[in-house]
């Protein structure tokens, strides 16, 4: 306890310490509350384990950027084995040479990503339009759980853009099964076998990775097509093995198929809650070219970007990050000598809603993202880092933003999305993301006035 003397924090209660705080509320909310009460660094106890909650932007910058070599990501490989392999960037504790090799050769790190995304605009716009019309038909029977529907829409969009085909119902069910088991292990933070023993997981995992081995082989045999996999094969400049390529493409879904549909759902929800912005955005996106829509049109649509950035600020899909201090040595941090392997909790939730930095921080106001604000707050800045910061910032952030923008523009130009007021919005913590799981909604053609 001595090294932590002087660090403010809530009094612990034997034998749980402060762990029950995290049982009663979601982790980013707990961390933000600590920041409001105790300041930029807070000492907490998780059972007998001391930990620090960091809400100070300069200290977060040290952890994620300027002194990142003194911190590492803790104990993820075994817990995340249901969905990740040794080729996953997510699992490397440090940014070592193996991590750098995969990062540099990752398909989403390519220099021709813009060319690829441009080719995807008409393909995905058509696919999203078909899915939205199916949701309109579904809505005639009443509202439905909205976030799961968006997970499927994004899952299919990811597949079409990255490997050139929709993977189908079985693959989607396998993905959900693997994600479920992985989430249980990640949240338990307890002991579990190196490989999950559940028969349903075993079957799903075997089918999943076999599917991507087959997809890569088919793409090598016929590399014509606008998808990312075939583009990479045609260029022939990746140093990843064939097996590693299959792993990387298989894992794109687990890295972003909760956060991306979360970002889309949150934005549609906020627009429904703020009809003046919904109306303004509808007028703008309906003026965009229809079948001839281009990537440049999307990128130059300022209000579309502003609505999305404000959503990512107010309801970030990834609102909580973790690190540990150096595994073997005491480090100087926040004016204290912090022992080895101390867990750190970092919440973007607190800083992105900080009233001293963001005027009226709880108000959804896309107009706040004027030119000066966008310049001062890029995606990895002190008070706005929805994709993380530093070298480990999400490798798929531009792909995720592109998918959300295109899907959002398609929704707003074609349908009115309405959410049930009788089932209040409620988030949950899934696969490290803030997921809007409890939210029912429906889609109505713009020409029809939604009732209720």
Phi, psi and omega in degrees: 000333189302317181300340184261003179298133180098343177276122182292155177175169181290144178295133179281156177238125181293138001261006189270348187066237177249012185299329181294336175302322182281346174276331185274339182215168180285148192300321181291327178290320177298313181296319179295321178296319176300318179298318179296326186271319190245352177102201191289337177221133185231136174267131175227164177237126175254097193059241180262009183261118175285146179213163179238137172256125187247119178237007180268126186297325179291321177292322177296321177299321178297315183295317188264344185228284195288335178232031187300338180292345180267006182225156179211164177271129192264131159052042182264331190300311182293316182295322186266009183301337177298336185236346186242159176236182179293351179264008182273127175300328186298330190268346181291125180292329182232162176274066183274189185293327178291319176299314182298322179298312181292319180300315182294329183259002180297138182302330180277000174263001186295151178284344181258024180300321181298319177300316179296313180298321178301321179290338183278343187304304182293326181295309184285327177299317177296316181295316178298320180299318179297316180296319180296320178295325175294325178290327175298314177299316179299326183291342177294342177265003181115178181288163184218161176300114193281317184298316176302324178294322178289328175300319179290318179301314181289321177305312179293322178295317176303313184296313180300318183286324187268321183237004170083013180202153171278134191276340175097174187295317182298316179297321180294319178295321177296317178301314180296322179295314180296320179295321180298312181295318179298318180296319178299319181288319180296322183278337181288326182052024181253202179267141180205157180296154182303321177241134178303141184261353182298127181302323181293326175293314182304315180294317181296316181297316179299315179296318185299306184287329174296322179300315183285331171299317179295317181298318180295318180296318178296322179292324177294322180290328179219089186274016178275135180147159186271359184286164186295319180300312182289326174300315180295319180293318179297320181291326176066025185252006178274139178263004177287145175290165178301320179295318179295323177298316178299319179296315184297316180291327179292331187266352176304323184293318182286333178287331191220359185273012164250316183290320182292310175295332174296316178297320178293313181298315180300319182293316177297322178295314180295325177292323176295324179284343182231075189299335178295323178284325177299317181294317180297317181293321178301315180298323181288311186288334177289342177274351178288156177303147181279264182293341181261017179304138181238168176299322179298321177301315179297313184291334181267000179276093189298315184295325176300314178295318181297318179297322180288314179300319180293324176294316179296331177287312188281320181230069183294130177299325174250104187247008192206128180232153178230149170215167169237149173290170185314137187292335190239346185223152175291141179233154173277125183206128178059027179085010181232161173264104188266128182297162179301149170061033176277126178292142175239136175247129183236128182238115173291339180307316183293311186287327180283353175238023184284119185291337179283347181247320182251113176300137181045062192295337182268002179267131175282105185224084180305333183294343178297339182273062175283183185300318181294319180293320178295322179292324183279343186227066173293179188296343183234044183258177188302319186248013180205097179218065182294343179249016185089185182219162173075202183300332185265013174304145188309125182293337182259020186298319182288325175295315179299316179297319179299312181299314181295316180301313183293317178295319180297313179299322180292315177301306188294329181280345186243328186219161170260119179266126181237138181246144183292129174280340180285343176242090186300147176304130177217128181267158173226169181255108183226130180047042178076009183240161174268103188256128178281067190288321183264089183197114178258141181209176180209161181238131181235140175304147184299333181283347183254131177281117180293141178266152173085000000 
